[in-house]
Amino acid sequence: MTILITGARGKVGRAVVDRLHSAGLPVRAASARPAELTVPAGVETAELVLDRPETFAAALRGVRQVFLYPQPAGIHDLIEAAEAAGVEHVVLLSSSSVLAPDAESDPLASHSLKVERALADSGLTCTFLRPDAFASNSLGWAWPIGRSMPVQLAYPDAQIAPIHPEDIADIAALALTGDSLTGRALTLTGSESISFREQLAVLAETLGRAVPVEHITRAEAEEQMGRHMPAPMVSSLLDLWEAADHGPAALGETTESLLGVPARTYRQWTRENADAFTGH
Protein backbone atom coordinates (compact mmCIF):
# COMPACT_ATOMS: atom_id res chain seq x y z
CA MET A 1 0.00 0.00 0.00
CA THR A 2 2.21 2.79 -1.29
CA ILE A 3 1.77 6.34 0.01
CA LEU A 4 2.39 9.06 -2.59
CA ILE A 5 3.81 12.38 -1.42
CA THR A 6 3.39 15.23 -3.90
CA GLY A 7 5.44 18.40 -3.63
CA ALA A 8 8.23 16.31 -2.11
CA ARG A 9 10.88 18.97 -2.79
CA GLY A 10 9.14 21.24 -0.27
CA LYS A 11 9.97 21.42 3.43
CA VAL A 12 6.79 19.74 4.60
CA GLY A 13 6.63 17.14 1.83
CA ARG A 14 10.24 16.06 2.38
CA ALA A 15 9.67 15.81 6.13
CA VAL A 16 6.61 13.60 5.58
CA VAL A 17 8.64 11.34 3.28
CA ASP A 18 11.30 10.99 5.99
CA ARG A 19 8.77 10.11 8.68
CA LEU A 20 6.98 7.48 6.63
CA HIS A 21 10.23 5.93 5.44
CA SER A 22 11.58 5.80 9.01
CA ALA A 23 8.39 3.97 10.00
CA GLY A 24 9.12 1.32 7.37
CA LEU A 25 6.22 2.27 5.13
CA PRO A 26 6.33 2.11 1.32
CA VAL A 27 6.48 5.71 0.14
CA ARG A 28 6.88 7.33 -3.28
CA ALA A 29 8.12 10.91 -3.51
CA ALA A 30 6.73 12.87 -6.44
CA SER A 31 7.77 16.15 -7.98
CA ALA A 32 7.56 18.02 -11.25
CA ARG A 33 11.36 17.75 -11.22
CA PRO A 34 12.11 14.35 -9.67
CA ALA A 35 15.80 14.54 -10.56
CA GLU A 36 16.11 17.33 -8.00
CA LEU A 37 14.63 15.28 -5.16
CA THR A 38 16.81 14.31 -2.22
CA VAL A 39 15.22 11.29 -0.55
CA PRO A 40 16.39 8.48 1.73
CA ALA A 41 17.82 5.36 0.11
CA GLY A 42 15.04 3.00 -0.89
CA VAL A 43 12.41 5.66 -1.48
CA GLU A 44 10.88 5.62 -4.96
CA THR A 45 10.62 8.84 -6.92
CA ALA A 46 8.18 9.76 -9.67
CA GLU A 47 7.40 12.63 -11.98
CA LEU A 48 4.06 14.22 -11.19
CA VAL A 49 3.17 17.52 -12.82
CA LEU A 50 -0.24 18.56 -11.56
CA ASP A 51 -1.26 20.26 -14.81
CA ARG A 52 0.04 17.40 -17.01
CA PRO A 53 -2.37 14.44 -16.71
CA GLU A 54 -0.07 12.18 -18.71
CA THR A 55 2.21 12.01 -15.64
CA PHE A 56 -0.53 10.76 -13.29
CA ALA A 57 -0.88 7.05 -14.04
CA ALA A 58 2.72 6.02 -13.32
CA ALA A 59 2.93 8.13 -10.18
CA LEU A 60 -0.35 6.70 -8.83
CA ARG A 61 0.30 3.04 -9.63
CA GLY A 62 -0.26 0.93 -6.51
CA VAL A 63 -1.01 4.00 -4.36
CA ARG A 64 -3.74 3.93 -1.71
CA GLN A 65 -3.03 7.24 0.05
CA VAL A 66 -1.86 10.61 -1.26
CA PHE A 67 -0.40 13.62 0.50
CA LEU A 68 -1.42 16.39 -1.87
CA TYR A 69 0.03 19.82 -2.44
CA PRO A 70 -2.79 22.15 -3.54
CA GLN A 71 -2.76 23.01 -7.23
CA PRO A 72 -6.08 23.82 -8.91
CA ALA A 73 -4.73 23.23 -12.42
CA GLY A 74 -5.48 19.64 -13.32
CA ILE A 75 -7.18 18.77 -10.04
CA HIS A 76 -10.25 17.16 -11.66
CA ASP A 77 -8.07 15.03 -13.94
CA LEU A 78 -5.93 14.05 -10.95
CA ILE A 79 -8.98 13.02 -8.94
CA GLU A 80 -10.25 10.92 -11.84
CA ALA A 81 -6.86 9.24 -12.18
CA ALA A 82 -6.63 8.66 -8.41
CA GLU A 83 -10.06 7.02 -8.31
CA ALA A 84 -9.14 4.81 -11.28
CA ALA A 85 -5.88 3.81 -9.57
CA GLY A 86 -7.69 2.75 -6.39
CA VAL A 87 -6.62 5.61 -4.13
CA GLU A 88 -8.67 5.55 -0.95
CA HIS A 89 -7.58 8.60 1.04
CA VAL A 90 -6.16 12.03 0.25
CA VAL A 91 -4.55 14.27 2.87
CA LEU A 92 -4.51 17.81 1.48
CA LEU A 93 -2.09 20.49 2.62
CA SER A 94 -4.61 23.31 2.41
CA SER A 95 -4.66 26.68 4.20
CA SER A 96 -6.64 28.34 6.99
CA SER A 97 -7.33 31.15 4.53
CA VAL A 98 -10.14 29.05 3.00
CA LEU A 99 -12.23 29.91 6.09
CA ALA A 100 -12.28 33.64 5.31
CA PRO A 101 -15.63 35.11 4.21
CA ASP A 102 -14.13 36.28 0.91
CA ALA A 103 -12.16 33.07 0.25
CA GLU A 104 -13.69 32.57 -3.19
CA SER A 105 -12.36 35.87 -4.49
CA ASP A 106 -9.18 36.08 -2.44
CA PRO A 107 -6.12 35.20 -4.56
CA LEU A 108 -4.45 33.37 -1.69
CA ALA A 109 -7.45 31.46 -0.35
CA SER A 110 -9.12 30.58 -3.65
CA HIS A 111 -6.13 28.48 -4.71
CA SER A 112 -6.66 25.98 -1.88
CA LEU A 113 -10.43 26.36 -1.78
CA LYS A 114 -10.82 25.15 -5.37
CA VAL A 115 -8.86 22.00 -4.54
CA GLU A 116 -10.82 21.39 -1.35
CA ARG A 117 -14.14 21.68 -3.18
CA ALA A 118 -13.05 19.38 -5.99
CA LEU A 119 -11.97 16.74 -3.48
CA ALA A 120 -15.15 17.16 -1.41
CA ASP A 121 -17.22 16.50 -4.53
CA SER A 122 -15.26 13.35 -5.35
CA GLY A 123 -15.68 9.81 -4.10
CA LEU A 124 -12.38 9.95 -2.20
CA THR A 125 -12.08 10.06 1.57
CA CYS A 126 -10.31 13.32 2.37
CA THR A 127 -8.55 14.97 5.28
CA PHE A 128 -7.93 18.71 5.02
CA LEU A 129 -4.98 20.16 6.93
CA ARG A 130 -5.36 23.94 7.11
CA PRO A 131 -2.22 25.46 8.62
CA ASP A 132 -2.22 29.11 9.54
CA ALA A 133 0.98 31.14 9.13
CA PHE A 134 4.20 29.11 8.88
CA ALA A 135 7.03 30.04 11.23
CA SER A 136 9.25 29.81 8.16
CA ASN A 137 7.52 32.87 6.67
CA SER A 138 10.01 34.81 8.77
CA LEU A 139 12.64 33.95 6.18
CA GLY A 140 11.17 36.88 4.27
CA TRP A 141 13.07 39.08 6.74
CA ALA A 142 16.41 37.37 6.16
CA TRP A 143 17.67 39.89 3.61
CA PRO A 144 17.38 43.07 5.74
CA ILE A 145 18.35 41.31 8.98
CA GLY A 146 21.41 39.75 7.35
CA ARG A 147 22.53 43.25 6.31
CA SER A 148 21.76 44.88 9.68
CA MET A 149 18.96 46.90 8.13
CA PRO A 150 15.61 47.61 9.82
CA VAL A 151 12.67 45.37 9.04
CA GLN A 152 9.96 47.61 7.60
CA LEU A 153 6.37 46.65 8.41
CA ALA A 154 3.01 48.30 7.88
CA TYR A 155 1.44 46.28 10.72
CA PRO A 156 4.23 45.38 13.15
CA ASP A 157 1.78 44.52 15.92
CA ALA A 158 -0.33 42.12 13.85
CA GLN A 159 -0.59 38.86 15.76
CA ILE A 160 -0.37 35.36 14.30
CA ALA A 161 0.05 31.87 15.76
CA PRO A 162 2.89 30.54 13.59
CA ILE A 163 3.26 26.80 13.21
CA HIS A 164 6.60 25.06 12.80
CA PRO A 165 6.69 23.15 9.46
CA GLU A 166 7.88 20.05 11.32
CA ASP A 167 4.65 20.11 13.35
CA ILE A 168 2.66 20.05 10.12
CA ALA A 169 4.71 17.07 8.96
CA ASP A 170 4.04 15.23 12.23
CA ILE A 171 0.30 15.79 11.88
CA ALA A 172 0.32 14.81 8.20
CA ALA A 173 2.17 11.59 9.02
CA LEU A 174 -0.47 10.75 11.62
CA ALA A 175 -3.24 11.46 9.10
CA LEU A 176 -1.59 9.07 6.64
CA THR A 177 -0.86 6.25 9.09
CA GLY A 178 -3.87 6.20 11.42
CA ASP A 179 -7.58 6.86 11.28
CA SER A 180 -8.05 9.39 14.09
CA LEU A 181 -7.90 12.35 11.68
CA THR A 182 -9.52 10.71 8.65
CA GLY A 183 -12.25 12.79 7.07
CA ARG A 184 -11.62 15.83 9.26
CA ALA A 185 -10.84 19.45 8.34
CA LEU A 186 -8.31 20.80 10.83
CA THR A 187 -7.08 24.35 11.34
CA LEU A 188 -3.48 24.03 12.50
CA THR A 189 -1.49 26.62 14.46
CA GLY A 190 1.38 26.89 16.85
CA SER A 191 0.67 27.14 20.56
CA GLU A 192 1.16 30.90 20.99
CA SER A 193 -0.12 34.16 19.56
CA ILE A 194 2.83 36.42 18.80
CA SER A 195 3.11 39.72 16.94
CA PHE A 196 5.58 40.44 14.18
CA ARG A 197 7.34 42.83 16.54
CA GLU A 198 7.61 40.09 19.17
CA GLN A 199 8.87 37.60 16.59
CA LEU A 200 11.62 40.02 15.63
CA ALA A 201 12.52 40.42 19.31
CA VAL A 202 12.88 36.65 19.57
CA LEU A 203 15.05 36.64 16.47
CA ALA A 204 17.19 39.42 17.93
CA GLU A 205 17.69 37.41 21.11
CA THR A 206 18.59 34.31 19.11
CA LEU A 207 21.06 36.22 16.96
CA GLY A 208 22.50 38.13 19.88
CA ARG A 209 22.12 41.52 18.24
CA ALA A 210 19.50 44.20 17.70
CA VAL A 211 16.91 43.81 14.95
CA PRO A 212 15.29 47.25 14.49
CA VAL A 213 11.68 47.53 13.39
CA GLU A 214 10.50 50.45 11.26
CA HIS A 215 6.80 51.22 10.94
CA ILE A 216 5.91 52.20 7.36
CA THR A 217 2.61 53.13 5.72
CA ARG A 218 0.44 50.67 3.90
CA ALA A 219 1.16 52.48 0.63
CA GLU A 220 4.89 52.06 1.20
CA ALA A 221 4.40 48.37 1.96
CA GLU A 222 2.34 47.95 -1.20
CA GLU A 223 5.12 49.50 -3.25
CA GLN A 224 7.82 47.31 -1.68
CA MET A 225 5.90 44.03 -1.82
CA GLY A 226 4.66 44.79 -5.34
CA ARG A 227 8.21 44.41 -6.62
CA HIS A 228 8.03 40.69 -5.86
CA MET A 229 4.40 39.61 -6.13
CA PRO A 230 1.18 40.49 -7.97
CA ALA A 231 -0.85 43.41 -6.62
CA PRO A 232 -3.93 41.32 -5.68
CA MET A 233 -1.74 39.07 -3.53
CA VAL A 234 -0.13 42.08 -1.89
CA SER A 235 -3.56 43.51 -1.03
CA SER A 236 -4.70 40.16 0.32
CA LEU A 237 -1.72 39.85 2.66
CA LEU A 238 -1.97 43.41 3.90
CA ASP A 239 -5.70 43.01 4.53
CA LEU A 240 -4.93 39.87 6.52
CA TRP A 241 -2.32 41.62 8.64
CA GLU A 242 -4.52 44.67 9.17
CA ALA A 243 -7.28 42.41 10.50
CA ALA A 244 -4.75 40.69 12.77
CA ASP A 245 -3.68 44.03 14.25
CA HIS A 246 -6.47 44.14 16.82
CA GLY A 247 -5.80 41.35 19.30
CA PRO A 248 -4.44 37.86 19.87
CA ALA A 249 -4.63 35.32 17.08
CA ALA A 250 -7.06 32.45 17.52
CA LEU A 251 -5.40 29.14 18.26
CA GLY A 252 -6.42 26.01 16.37
CA GLU A 253 -5.37 22.41 16.64
CA THR A 254 -1.74 21.77 17.56
CA THR A 255 0.50 18.75 17.98
CA GLU A 256 -0.43 18.97 21.67
CA SER A 257 -4.15 18.55 21.01
CA LEU A 258 -3.78 16.02 18.18
CA LEU A 259 -0.70 14.00 19.10
CA GLY A 260 -0.19 14.73 22.79
CA VAL A 261 3.21 16.23 21.96
CA PRO A 262 4.12 19.86 22.83
CA ALA A 263 4.12 22.14 19.79
CA ARG A 264 7.49 23.37 18.62
CA THR A 265 7.87 27.02 19.53
CA TYR A 266 8.74 29.98 17.37
CA ARG A 267 11.90 30.40 19.46
CA GLN A 268 12.91 26.84 18.57
CA TRP A 269 12.41 27.62 14.89
CA THR A 270 14.66 30.69 15.15
CA ARG A 271 17.42 28.65 16.79
CA GLU A 272 17.23 26.03 14.06
CA ASN A 273 17.34 28.63 11.29
CA ALA A 274 19.58 31.35 12.71
CA ASP A 275 22.15 30.88 9.94
CA ALA A 276 19.61 32.11 7.37
CA PHE A 277 19.74 35.57 8.98
CA THR A 278 23.51 36.07 9.02
CA GLY A 279 23.83 37.49 5.50
CA HIS A 280 26.31 34.81 4.40
Buried (B, 14 or more C-beta within 10 A) or exposed (E): EBBBBBBBBBBBBBBBBBBBBEEEBBBBBBBBEBEEBEBEEEBBBBBBBBEEBEBBEEBBEEBBBBBBBBBBBBBBBBBEBBBEBEBBBBBBBBBBBBBBEEBEEBBBBBBBBBBBBBBEEBEBBBBBBBBBBBBBEBEEBBEBBBEEBBBBBBBBBBBBBBBBBBBBBBBBBBBBBEEEBBEEBBBBBBBBBBBBBBBBBBBBEBBEEEBEBEEBEBEEBBEEBEEEEEEEBBBBBBBBBEEBBEEEBEBBBBBEBBBEEEBBBBBBBBEBBEEBBEEE
